[in-house]
Amino acid sequence: MRTISLALAVLLLAAAGASAEAPAPDERATRAVHLLDYMAVDYPETVADGAIINELEYAEQIEFSARVRETLTALGVDDAAPLAVEAAELEQAIAVRDPGAQVSARARALAAGLRDRFGVRALPSRPPDVARGQSLYAQTCASCHGPEGRGDGPANVGLDPPASDLHDPARMRSLSPFALYSTITFGIDGTSMAPFATVLADDARWDLAFFTASLPATPAERARGAQLAAEQPARVAAHVSSLQALIERTPAELADGDPDGAAIVAHLLGHPELLHGRALPLAIAITRVEDSWAAYRAGESVEAVELAISAYLDGYEHVEPSLAVVDPTLARTIEANFLRYREQLRAGLPSDDIEPLRATLAADLARAERRLDGSGLGPRATFLASLTILTREGLEAILLVVAITGVLSRAGRRDALPWVHAGWVSALVAGAATWWAAGRLIEISGARREVIEGLSALFASAILFYVSYWLVSKIATSRWQAFLGSQIREAASTGRLAALTGLTFVAVYRECFETVLFYQALAAQAGPAGARPLAAGIGAGIVLLATLAVGVFRFGRRLPLRHFFAASSGLLYALCIVLAGHGIAALQEAAWLPITTVPGPRVDWLGLHPTLEGLAVQGLLLLAALVAFVKLSGDMRQVTGIPVRSSPREGS
């Protein structure tokens, strides 16, 4: 028990280390964009006709403009570069108290330049949930901003500056959802607006940002926007082309002076899921591939690789199971090209050599977006994707649990079964908790997810290696049952049977962890209309896995005892090899291990990935199995004096 507990602790600490990631490369640029958005809205209220209206807020504008210029210097922008010149001109314009409209235009132009230069492309991992944002507002914001957001909360009394009125149309329509998200994330220095980055998960901050952005619209305006969205989709697209446009541009910019445009924007701010929400992960993938390519051409190869990894893990991987149902060939092609693209970036090849692959990858991602866009996944595709996810992820866990329980049952040690059942039941409970926490309390990035999965898989593989070898080594003795009984009794007396709980927990939770994240992505793609086929796929998967478990268990009971233990050990060892392959691949996708691709197919259910590192580890495990078989066969001949074969009475 102590050994397993220590191993689990090491595993969780390693995963926690992966979670404590360094700040993203563009975080300083993101903060600078946040300050510029804030200045663009607030500066006009501090100066009128060259005179200062509010000394405190004007001093804040001076401070923020200086901070933006210092941030550009820290980011390595030369003083003579256009961005640095624009920042200096903005600082001077504020110092001489230029008109508010001019300063706002300068701040927005500089923010746009920073977005382009440093790839500031904030996108939620799922369509924002405005209803959930309303609930979060009541919990975290109403005390200052008031129950309806009018700046009249009880905690607002005496605040300087006071909390904003979130229904102020002039102010709120000058703020993009990204600006609101940034304010919620980073807070505003010198005010009572505290940062919520460590309090709310990333998706929760997006939910809250969209709810606050939706507040200024009147019911009549929202109703008009809904009518236009239903009757004139082309007009909607003319104002708001994508979710990214809705996120990054202000409502005033999107409406462009058209009252109907303002109504359309108001409707979409309350229902962002309508803007291709089902294909949102692909939008993330496409954007980050573009940012990766821009970074590489600018000479920032490390950032380019990190963005390419994020494009796959935080974007494409979430829709891969769904795309595999609709177009399996395209799904495999995109995955292989992502791997090759990252390799070529790491190798530092000339841009002209990488460009054809980059263009192919971008075109394939756009094609995948079209395949999953429009009306979204149909009922059949949703059902098949749901069934595939559960069957694929649950198969390894089912086979492992069946093999262990079968060994214990055939050995007459059913009293040890509760240890196994405690492991997989607690893993399912932990999986359900992960489903809840992933959307509400914690942010699980793609790299963090792969590290947890990879370490879990390798840990389970190492334990299975020991267990399967131990089983095979006992086949050579004619007193197997007596030996096993004595060993289990000894284990029970020393607490070592708890190792079974640890093993089954790690193996099953690894599958639960990945399954939860895949189903969250699938639910977002399928939308409310896909709830029933998604649930039906889960139900069918449970029935299929249960049937498989019963079939394997009953078949195993009919085998002669020696053959049963040989088959069980072989199954456990096969799972050891499969998990090793998955573990190496996951750590490679998280950039913890190098990748050297080799020709060959990828076969998920065998844990077969066409990389030299993964195949080398699996090859060593196969070699170890061969050596063990030869050695144990020799030991058996020495003990019995006859070739290895089973006794006719052995199965009785």
Secondary structure, DSSP 8 states (H G I E B T S, - for coil): -HHHHHHHHHHHHHHHHHHS----TTHHHHHHHHHHHHHHHHGGGTEETTEES-HHHHHHHHHHHHHHHHHHHHTT--TTSHHHHHHHHHHHHHHTT--HHHHHHHHHHHHHHHHHHHT-----SS---HHHHHHHHHHHTHHHH-TTSSS--GGGTT-SS----TT-HHHHTTS-HHHHHHHHHH--TTSS----TTTS-HHHHHHHHHHHHHTTS-HHHHHHHHHHHHH-HHHHHHH--SHHHHHHS-HHHHHTT-HHHHHHHHHHHH-GGGTTGGGHHHHHHHHHHHHHHHHHHTT-HHHHHHHHHHIIIIIIHHHHHHHHHH-HHHHHHHHHHHHHHHHHHHHT--HHHHHHHHHHHHHHHHHHHHHH-TT-S-HHHHHHHHHHHHHHHHHHHHHHHHHHHHHHHHTT-GGGHHHHHHHHHHHHHHHHHHHHHHHHT----HHHHHHHHHHHHHHHHHHHHHHHHHHHHTTT-TTHHHHHHHHHHHHHHHTTTHHHHHHHHHHHHHHHHHHHHHHHHHHHHH-GGGHHHHHHHHHHHHHHHHHHHHHHHHHHHHS-HHHHHHHHHHHHHHHHHHHHHHHHHHHHHTTSS---B-SS--BGGGTB-SBHHHHHHHHHHHHHHHHHHHHHHHHHHHHHSS-S---TTTT-
